[in-house]
Amino acid sequence: MRQIILDTETTGLDPKLGHRIIEIAAVEIVDRRPTGNHFHRYVNPGRASDEGALEVHGLTDDFLRDKPKFCDIAKEFLEFVAGDELIIHNAAFDCAFLDAELGLLDLSPISGHCPQVVDTLRMARDLHPGKKNNLNSLCERYLIDNSARTLHGALLDANLLAEVYLAMTRGQDSLMIDSAPTPQAETRRAMSELTLVVMVATAEELAAHDLQLAEIDKASRGACVWTRLAAA
């Protein structure tokens, strides 16, 4: 199964106010294993970032000025994620921005390209009610190294979220039904097909054994368990 961990950085908090995506990253997981394959682009939003947003991501207007616009990377992005499950922390935020960008290009919302979106923030709140469930807190809770996260970055955060998601869902492995035999089942079946070989002790070996037991019984003043069991 292929899943995509997605994260964005933006010029502000609300696409309805004209804020835009400035960075987008999508990290591939196949059968619960990160493959190293990813999509990552910086985007020229055509507008300045709010001061608060700039403090979070540090992506200045000068840095973004020569980057492609979203319309230039939309096709490649959709080809990378289309048909697969998206995993996003606070999915409503990122999906709202994606839908706004796609809408400007007369394209269908992200839900029209990906069949399902998993919100890891909602998942974390269900697992850890009453606790902080932002990405830094989850990294700390699941012992994931986030020391490089001095600023938010879409690719860095997507890779961290991949580790968090796999840690949060690790117990689900046992719920997966597989038609193929499990390794344990194969081992049991292989053992049942073995022929048991019995090696019978020789007369000399039995005599040596009785002598050893007699010496143990003498040294322990009649407390040798094996001698008592043999006489019972």
C-alpha positions, 0 to 999 in steps of 0.5 A: 500500500502506498501512502503520502505524508504531506506538508506545506508552508504558507504566507499566512493562515487563511487562503480566503484572505489571499494567502498562498502556498510557498513550500510543499513536500510529499514523502512516499511510504510503501507498506509502512516503509519510507522509500526515500522517494519524495516530491518537494518544491519551493513556490513563488506565491506572488505576495509577501508572507505575514510577519508571523508566518515568516518567523515560523518558516523563515522563507523570505521574499528574496529567496522565493522570487525566482522559484516556480509558481504553483501553476508550474508544479501542479501537474507534477505534484498531482501525478505524484500523489494521485490515487493514494492516501494522504497523511497530514497533520492538521489536514484541514489547514493544508487541504484548504490551501491545496483546494484554493491553489487548485481552484485558481487553476480550475482543477478539482479539490485535492479530495478529487485526486486522493481517495482518503485523507488521514488527519494525524492531529485528530488521531493524536488527540484521540490517543492522547486526550488533554495533551499537547499534540503538535509535531514537536510534542509528538516527536518528544513523546515517541522519542523521535529526534527533531533537533534539526527543526529550528524552523518549520520546513515542509520536507523536514516536517513531512519526514518527521511526521512519517516517523510519528505516524508509523509510531502511532500506528505500530499496533495496527500491524497485528490487525492486518489480514494476510492470505499468505502463511505467517512465518510462525505458521510456516515454522510450525508446519515445517516442524510437524513434518520432521521425523523425530530421531531417538538416540538410545543410550548404550549399556556402557553409557547407562552404567556410567550414568548410574555410577555418576548418580551414586556418587552424587547421592553419596556426596549429598547424603541420600539427597539425590533427586534423580536416584529417588525418582528412579526408585519410585 
